[in-house]
Amino acid sequence: MLLNRIIGITAGIGTTVSFAPQVYQIAKYKKTENISPVMFCIHTTGVGLWIVYGILQDNYIIIAFNSIAFIFCSYILLCIILFHQARTQES
C-alpha cells in the first residue's frame, strides 16, 4: 500500500510540475501561437475526468494532483483563447 502511494505521489508530482514551465512562459511572454487549442481542450477535459475518477475511487492523490493540473491547463487554455482574440482584433 505504501509503495502504491509513493508511486502515485511521484507520478502526480512529475505530471503536474511538467506544466509549470509552460505556464510560466505563457505568463511571461504572453504567447501561445505554437500551442494546439484542440489538444489543450482534449487534455483539459481528460484531466477533469481524472478528477471525477479520483472522486469516484476516493483517491485523494488523483484528486489533488489532477486538480492542480486542471488549474494549469485551464489557465493555458484561457490564454490561448484570449491571446487569439487579441491577435484577431489587431489584424
N, C-alpha and C positions, 0 to 999 in steps of 0.2 A: 504494500500500500504506500509506504514512504517513497519507494522508487517511482511509482506512478506519479506521485505529486511532484517529485523533483523533476521528472521528465516534462510534466505538464507546465510547471513554472518556467523551466528553462526554454521550452518551446514558445511559451507565451511572451517571455521577455524578448527572445530573438525576433519573432514575427512582428511584435508591436514596436520595438525600438527601431526596426528597419525603416519605419515610416518617418521617424523624427528628422533625418536629414532632408527628406523631400519636403516636409512641412516647413522646415527652416529656410530652405532655398526659395520656396514659393513666397513665404512671408518677407524675406529679404529683397528678392528681385522682382516680385510681382509678375512672374512669367509662368505660363502654363501651356504654351503653344505645343510643346513636344509630348504632352500627356494625352492619352486617348480618353475622351469623355465616356465613350461606351464602355471601355474596360473598367473605368472607375465606378460607373453606375453598377455594373455587374458585381464588381468586387465589394462595394459598399453594401449592396443587397446581400451578398454572401456572408459578410461579416455580421450583418444584422440577424441573419438566420442562425448563425453560430451562437449569438446571444440567446435567441429563443431556445435553441437546442440545449444550451447550458442551463437555462431556467428549467426546462423540462427534465433534465438529468440532475438538477440540484447540484451543479458543479460550479462552485464559486471561481475556480481558476479560469474556466472557459468564459464565464460571465465577465469577470474583471478585465482580463486582457483584451477580449474582443470589444468590450465597451470603450476602452481607451483607443483601440484601433479604429472603431467606428467613429469616434470623435475626430481622429486624424483624417480618416477617409472622407468624412462629411465636410471637413474644412477644405480639403483639397478639391473636392467636387464643387463646393460653393465657389471657390476661387476660379476654377475652370469656367464656370458659368458667368461669374461677374466680370472676369477679365476678357472673356469673349464678347460680352455685351459692350464693354468699354471700347474694345478694338473696332467693333462694328459701328459704334456711334462716331468714332473718329474718322472713319472712311467716308 
